[in-house]
Amino acid sequence: MIALLTWDMDHGPNISFTSGVVLIALVGNFLIGLPTSLLAFYYLRKDEQISMRKLWFLANAIASIIVFALTGIGGLFVTIFYGIPIFIAANAFAIAGWFIVIKPARARA
């Protein structure tokens, strides 16, 4: 992303601009990861048969809701531009949550 945004610059990437882009990416991950993890925790906390497939399905359902909301707010361009990263982030959080939270909790129980 930084390479694409700084492609036309003469002296390479600017540190302040790059840090701003990194901050935007972190805030975007937080805005996608927080609802994904909170909703997954809320819906799956009492389910003793949690599977990776169920968690993956829930993360994609949450990402779909976010993308549909973005479609209504911003139109087709926003959906295409942000839709793919939203699905990638939601699936990354689901997989990380599986290996970092749920699987170790099962091993302790």
N, C-alpha and C positions, 0 to 999 in steps of 0.2 A: 504494500500500500504506500509506503514511504517512497519507494522508487517511482511509482506512478505519479504521485503528487509532486515530486521534485524533478521530474524528467526534464522540464524546460529551464531549470535554474542553471546559471552559469557556473557557480562555485560549489556545487554539490548540495547535499542536504543541510539546512539550517537547523541548529540544535534547538532553538526555541520553537520553531515550527514543528520539528519532529516530536518534541516532548508534548506539544499540544495535540498532535495526532495520536500519540500513545495514550494520553489522558482521555481523549474521545473514545478510543477503543476500549479502555478499561471501564469507563462509564457505560458504554454499550453492553459489554459483557455483564456488568452488574445488573443493568436493567432487564436483561434477558435471563440471566442465571438466577437471580433472586426469586422471580415468580415461579420459575421452573422448579427450583428446589423447595420453595415453600408449599406449592401446590402438591408436589410429589410427596412431601412429608405429611401433609394433611390427609391426602387420600390413601396413602399406603402405610400409615403408622401402625394401624391395628391389623393389617393383613399379614398373616404369618407365612403365606405362600407367595411372597414377593419374588417375581422372576425378572430376569433381565429384559425379557420381552415385554412384560407389563410396564416396567419403568421406561423403556424405550418408546412404547406406544404413548404413554402419558406425556413424555417430553415432546414428542412430535405433535400431539394434540394441542398442547400449550403453545408451541411454536406456530401452529396453524392459526390459532385464535389471534395471536399477536400479528401475524401477517395479514389476516383478514381485516383487522382493525387498521393496520397501516394502509391497506388498499382503500378503505373508506376515507381515510384522512388525506393521503397523498397521491393516490392514483396508481396507475400501472408502473410508472418509472420507479416510484418508491418501493413498490412491491418487488420488482425485479432487482433493484439495487441493494435492498436490505433483506430480502427474503432468504436468499441463499446463506448469507452469514448468520441469520437468525437460526436457521435449521442446523447449521454446523455448530453454533454455540450451544443450542439446546441439547443436541446429541452428545457433545463433549461433556456438558455438565451431567447428563444422565449416566454416561459411562464412568466418569470420575466419581460420581456419587455412589455408583454400584461398587466400585473397587475400593473406595476410601471409607465409605460409611456403612453400607448394608452388609457387604461380605464380612468385614471384621466383626460387626455386631452379631452376625450369625455364628461366627467362630467362638465368640465369648459365651454365647447362650447355651 
